[in-house]
Amino acid sequence: MNYTRQYGILDPEQIKNKSITLIGAGATGSHIALLLAQMGWGDSSRGQGVLRVFDGDVIEEHNLANQIYEPTHIGKPKVEALNEIILRKCGFEIQAYNQMVDDNTSPDLIRSTYVFLLTDTMSSRKEIFEKHLRFSFNTDLLVETRMGLRVGRIYSFNPNNGTHVEEWKKTLYNDDVAEASACGTSQSIVSTVMFLASLAAGRVLQHFNTEYGANNLKKVSDESHMWNEVQFSLLPETFYMKRFGEEPVLAMLAA
């Protein structure tokens, strides 16, 4: 992989000591994993940042319309197919774990510099956070996404910041509510999925450039630059953004 055209925002040589864990390789997770791999995360041949993905599901026919998988992958574990696609596309393999994150999962594998929480249910997200991610002192940023047919949400926060954690918890709801809500429904279309995945992957770029920069050294923490919550609608194109504890900002991109 030749990464020279992205050097203005990310030189893969800078991420050698940084790791990313994705929990979930479905609609959003599969696209995010490929985006991060194309940026250089997981390119172990160059000693670049580790990219780990956890998922215990297999690919079904209905997954093909909104995930990166192909017809030949039906019946295969998602992480196995994802690894195959990234190897073919990027020339390297990622750390793929064909398992759900549970009590037996090693905390050292989950608590990466950046963690994406992308499981299918709200209950599993709550459980994984409480058991593995809260007070994860080597995790700088947790990214969690939610999606409907034309809408999406991204939460980005420091799991070691008590205020951030409490504000994020206020946004959680039960699975029965999720099925009926705009975000959290099982319905999705690939255009919304890819838009959401690009924004979510962008949280890592923004955080890395602000917190570390070219010298790859931790700066004095200033989290005010990060939007902790981003909501969008694609019909019409509308953004709603806020930092925890502040008033939201609304941006209409089109009439």
Helices and strands as residue ranges (DSSP letters): G 4-6, G 12-15, E 19-23, H 27-39, G 44-46, E 50-54, G 61-63, G 71-73, H 78-90, E 95-97, H 107-110, E 114-117, H 122-128, I 129-133, E 141-147, E 151-157, H 162-169, H 175-180, H 190-211, G 223-225, E 229-234, E 237-242, E 249-252
